[in-house]
Amino acid sequence: MIFSPSDGAPPATSPWRRIVPFVALLALAILVTGAGWLGYRYTYDAALARQAERGQVQMRLYAQALESELARYDYVPSLLSLDARIDALLRQPAAPGRVAQANDYLAALNGRAGTRVVYVLDARGKVLATSNHQRPDSYLGEDLSFRPYFRAAIEGQLGRFYGVGTTRSESGYYLSAPLGDRDKPLGVAVVKIGLEPLENRWQGNDSQMLLADENGVVILASDPSWKLAALRPLSPEQRQTLDRSLQYNRAPLPQLALSMVRPLANGPAQGGDALVRLRQGPPMLAQHLALPGTDWDLTLLTNTSQARVAALNSAALAGVLAAFVLLLGAAWNVRRRIASERLAARAALEAANSELERKVAERTADLSASNHLLQAEVAERTRTEAYLRQAQDGLTQAGKLAAVGQMSAGIAHELNQPLAALRTLSGNTGKFLARGDYDTAQQNLEKIIGLVERMGRITGALRSFARNPAAGQGHAARLADAVDNALFLLDTRVAAVAPRIEREIAPHLVVACDPNRLEQVLVNLIGNALDAIRNQPAPLLALHAYEAGGMVHLTVRDNGPGLSEAAFARLFEPFFTTKPAGEGLGLGLTLSAGILNENGGNLTAINHPDGGACFTLALPPAHEAPRHVG
């Protein structure tokens, strides 16, 4: 129907034609979203599959390393069955001479094998001889018949067991073997192995690694806080059984907050690869591997952030391509309609072109905004990493300056004395010169020169200690010189405590470490020792250096009260200190351990059997001439 202008009414438009553009846009949005989702899911799953393949290789390497570490000690329990001293002890357990010979043999075997402890039990589970017989907390005489490794060995089998010791609460892996006839053993040989070296090698990697035993309890983990946590819920009956067996020495066994996000298609239904979330953190790829010959399960947790970024990029690209194809189809449809309705559809064609340009501009603007946002995030992360490195360097320097602050009072006292003497000597020298007594004036001038040189040594040592060395420079330091400089810096505190100093350091020992950083470590350790023996009636400070295992070791020992169990648990935590408020930042041991680790060394602490704490630093020996500082 055609309306003339005189009719005064516009042509009627059907409701369907008005909603067609909105339906088309909705369909376009759905198709673009679907294409983006498919691209995201396909790319994400493909990236996870590749990541899972790398993880399987990594887990197999870890499993082989763990198996080889455990297999190193398989021979030790069986070796005891061949020794005549052990056989004589089992046949005459009450003879003191037999016990002493067996103890000495086990101690020597333990030292050669590198195990934690080796001991022998009789057929009733009583410890007859042990390598730690000289320790106050020796196993000698204990009844360990409740341990599963004893029950397995007394039945003629080889025992394998992980547990926490009831004497010292030290976790370890126990190997046991029957002694004598397997059908009726005379006793059981047990070897306890520490797995901490494996755990230490796991730390510092990008991925997280944990090992769970047959009860689902984590026994090794790259994150120490996960240790002795349960991967699955434990029923009250299971917890009571574990408490009665003392396998974990009644540890609380909290459940690790791992929640399943979704299983992966390439993994089996039970125990396969899956996406998990730790607490409220980002999703991680969890992979499991059963260790052959054991009921243990190795779990690898890796970050999936790179896979998500790649999937988001693919989703954006798929959405853009889908939109482009759909828009091309729409344009082709418009041109086809123009060919059939050239004159009537001219206005519609112009509107469609305008709409097309607007949509393309909007998509381009969205992509540009997303690109700028990604670039801003990358720049922000780069700045954050730079700030973190600066903060770490600042923290090291802050620890050094804190030590300087603690020494400031003594240094001021050391400088005030020569300054007062200089004031007196200079005044007297003028009077002697006025009187013509040149010999006495010359003597005063020589004393003044000596005092000035002494002040120069003090300020030079302080300036050298407070200097911030350039990062990344390899240096060598003579250990004896570093100890001399540290004692010189602490001379006032040493004089105030007046300890008996036992020193045994060979002058030829040279370590691979910057001298200033080594002096900072020694000032922290010796300063802590002086604080510990400050109120002791006969204070002792012992410094002993030796070479062992391709490393140079230095022990700093005092005869103070020693370290408590609570202090051992948090010894190297930042800002943890046992000193009163205002006397320490709690950074000394943390920074010292960090400095030694950066130079390929380590720092350990024990309580000495004769009393007091004993800190041992280890550094690789240097193969270049030492650099003298200060």
ABEGO torsion letter per residue (X at the ends): XBBBAAAGBBBBBBAAAAAAAAAAAAAAAAAAAAAAAAAAAAAAAAAAAAAAAAAAAAAAAAAAAAAAAAAAAAAAAAAAAABAAAAAAAABAABAAAAAAAAAAAAAAAAAAGBABBBBBBAAGBBABBAAAABAABABGBBAAABAAAAAAAAGBBBBBBBBBAAAGBBBBBBBBBBEBAABBABBBBBBBBAAAAAAAABGBABBBBBBBAAGBBABBABAAABGBBABBBBAAAAAAAAAAGAAGGBAGBBBBBBBABBBAABBABGBBBBBBBEABBBBBBBBBBBBGBABBBBBBBBAAAAAAAAAAAAAAAAAAAAAAAAAAAAAAAAAAAAABAAAAAAAAAAAAAAAAAAAAAAAAAAAAAAAAAAAAAAAAAAAAAAAAAAAAAAAAAAAAAAAAAAAAAAAAAAAAAAAAAAAAAAAAAAAAAAGBAAAAAAAAAAAAAAAAAAAAAAAAAAAAABBBBBGBBBBBBAAAAAAAAAAAAAAAAAAAGBBBBBBBBAABBBBBBAAAAAAAAAAAAAAAAAAAAABABBBBBBBBBBBGGBBBBBBBBABAEBBAAAAAAAABBGBBABBBGABAGAAAAAAAAAAAAAGBBBBBBBBAAEEBBBBBBBBBBABBBBBBX
